[in-house]
Amino acid sequence: MASLLRLPSLLKPSAAVARPSALLRRRCRAGTAASVSASRSQAAAATTGAAAPAPPETRGGGDREGQVTPRSVDFNAWYTDVIAAAELADYGPVRGTMVIRPYGYAIWEAIQDYLNVKFKETGHSNMYFPQFIPYSFIEKEASHVEGFSPELALVTIGGGKELEEKLVVRPTSETIVNHMFTKWIQSYRDLPLMINQWANVTRWEMRTKPFIRTLEFLWQEGHTAHATLEEAEKEAMQMIDVYTKFAYEQAAIPVIPGRKSRVETFAGANRTYTIEAMMGDRKALQAGTSHNLGQNFSRAFGTQFMDENSQIEHVWQTSWAISTRFVGGIIMTHGDDAGLMLPPNIAPIQVVIVPIWKKGDEKSAVMEAVSSVQNTLKEAGIRVKVDDSELRTPGWKFNFYEMKGVPIRLEIGPRDVTNKSVVISRRDIPGKQGKDFGVSMDPSILVDHIKGRLVEIQASLLQKAIAFRDSNIVDVSSYGELKEAIAEGKWARGPWSASDADELKVKEETSATIRCFPFEQPEGAKKCFMTGNPAEEVAIFAKSY
């Protein structure tokens, strides 16, 4: 049986072991603990009182209780184990719900912070719409109600009485937005109207997965109204570009932006644009979408305006969203058997400082140096945490923060204090190759060094993800080649001009769907690999979450 990486306990070794969270209990498996280095074994012995004790200054591992399935052995088990062990989230009491813990929510806050700035730079204002929507609103747009009916959560009783009209718990807000837009928009002078809201959404999913697919999730949803189709199209493209830049620059995820097929287009939209990301198990994740709604909702709700020629017209609309699903995408893109690897730009903790001392009389000097370094980094705008708890060995802390994906670890012991230096370890490069020894504590030197390393780590994670993605996309020229690529767990890219029925046939026979028609298209004549007819575009097929 494959070995399992052990997780840190949250108690002293001498204390009773706490029961793991529900999420952890469901995924942890009995088995042999993964072997660790000699220095780590010695450190563990020191904490338990076993033979061959090692001093606290030992730069090795410590006792680790609980287990995380190695990523290379079982990706899905690793994913849920790490969510529990890294304290990102836990299961809620209602099936399919989750509790987002502070560390996980801090990642979501980093996403919010970046996007809020971009939304306001592009002329959007934040506001909020009610969570409860009259069912009659959903029914007004035929394709919308058809697309969402299986996922709706309905309220039929309120205040102990049956409601005259059942209410939908918000699955998305196009309908209620249009109801309000109809009140607010009268003239071309009221356009464009561009708003965004940060809210929760409820969709009654049958198969759930933390962050990726839950009954309730958090998101932002933008809604805009315009005087012309061209303005709406420009807006929809602008927002998918905002998402694309966020994915590359902040999350280090090399998404592929493109257009959805008719089959995969959002219910009620004319066109849906998407960013598709390849996860560590090579499945696709739809990480963000932007929809050109045309006049579908404005006609259903009578959202009209008087144009400059005194003619009454229906507005042209867009909607676009990104959700806490992106947190799951970050987890599944970056990581290894030891746990998470968080891109520095969105990591809640960019640097963790672990103080190390052997004797009690060394503690004050070490902690004085640690405090000075912490203040230096904070003043430089670096997100830094000091773990000065004496309940755990330094080695245990090394393992714990590696598993939590903290990009950089600083180690400061008595010798470092004497030499006025620190040891720096990179999360993305294991072992001595990822260590910088004897880096000066001088503020100007230390800050420049760490900022440089953070930039390198961010770039390294992106390049690794690009290399992984590109090595797992296969160009195909026949349906047989597509089937072979999908069977191997890869993405298939090939010319496509076949029918919706053919697309559904591919899905039925391979479980793969068209993820998108990428914006970047190869030049030259093309033939559809399904029909042999001329094709203007290539499409990407993959299994997905």
Disulfide bonds with the S-S distance in Angstrom:
none
